[in-house]
Every structure is written in structure tokens, then in C-alpha cells.
Amino acid sequence: MSTERKIENITKKIENICLNKFQLKLNDILSFCESKIEKLMILQLFHYFSNYTLGLSHDYFDEMQYYNIDFIDRWICFDGCIGEEKKSLMIHIEKYKYRWIGGMPFKYIGFKALTNFTGYGENGEYKEFEVYPQYEIEIADKAYRIDIVIKLNLKKDDKVLKSQKIAIECDGYDYHKDPIKFREDKIRERALKSIGFKDVLRYSGSEIYSIDDDLKKIHFTVQEIVNIIQL
């Protein structure tokens, strides 16, 4: 076998390893979604942040890449957990099929997009978006699960200086037009805003489906969201 052939073979092996790891991480995130339309929205957000370039042009893709994208993982530690708290964690782990590594449950739960410029602000600040599907939160002893949460962090030297977040619901008006459900939604929105959520945005399935895979079209939808949570 020639040296060139060996180089080609080992390059392919490395590519396959990297692709398999990437697919595992992305599948982890998608496994939290409770509907196909949620998965579609998550993928559209991922597509935007992983491909967005200044000027939305691919002519200078490498030089103009705007975001570095990475995955967010979660390790669950049971130290100090007893009774109902431990039972709740175990239900969560079983439901979302966490992997056990070194005796601890582990899974990728979201992704983050970091502006690809150091010294973004006057004092070296930079922005980072975090995106989570099926975000669980407790407010006044009541559990809530949000379809998608987007956080915008203003950071410096890996420290969060300011943070803002919004909730995205992927079912739209038809599902929520029942008067009782509408009232519950308003209570839920007020509860989320009381703990710092900037807004709760609702997108119907048809709206999400109609977002084309053209980056320019995705750009306008994501910019609507981003503009709301600007710091």
C-alpha cells in the first residue's frame, strides 16, 4: 500500500471518529425534544449559529465565521440527594437515557455559540448564547418545563457579567386558545418573567416548518429572537 493510500485511510478513520462523536452529541440534545417541530427549531438554531457569517456570505466562510459553537454537558451527582429529590433525578435520568460514566449519569443537554472575536466590547467583553431544549425549572415549588430556552451571557475572562434569557414555546396559538389553557399560559408567563425571563415567544408548527434552510431566511427569524434579549 502506498503512503498516499495510508494517509487517505487514516484520514478517513479520523473523520469518522469525529463525525460519530458529533452525531452522538447532537442526538443527545435532540432526544430531549418532545416533538418533531421542537427538533426542527433546535436544528434551525444550530444551523444558524454554526454557519452564520458576517454579511451572510459564504464567499469568505473561513475568514468571516462569526460564532464558535460547542456542546453543553451535564453530570448528575447524587451526593446529598435523598427521598423525593433522588427519585425525581432518577426518573429524569431514565426518561432521557443518560449514559453512566464512572458511576455518574452524563449527557449533552444543549449547545452554546460564542462570538468569535476576543475583545468584543470596550473592556474585552464578549457574548455567548446558550440554547437548551426542554429546560426544567422550579418556581415557588411548582415545576415548569420550557420547550426551548435561549440565554445570552455577557462575559469577560470566562466570567458572566450579565445574563438575559427568553423562553420559546413551539406549539403556537391553536394549542393554547382554550380559555383555561390561555389563563394557565398567562400565569406561567408571569411566573417566568418574575424570575428574570425577558419574554415568552410562541411559534406555531407552521411558522417553524416554513423557516427555510437558506441562512438568509433563518437569519431574520433568529434575529427577531436575538434582538429581544440584547444586553
Secondary structure, DSSP 8 states (H G I E B T S, - for coil): --HHHHHHHHHHHHHHHHHHHHHHHHHHHHTT-SSHHHHHHHHHHHHHHHH-BGGG-STTHHHHB-EEEEEEEEE---TT--HHHHHHHHHHHHHTT-EEETTEEEEEEEEEEEES-SS-STTS-EEEEEEEEEEEEEETTEEEEEEEEEEEEEEETTEEEEEEEEEEESSHHHHH-SHHHHHHHHHHHHHHHHTTEEEEEE--HHHHHHS-SSHHHHHHHHHHHHHHT--
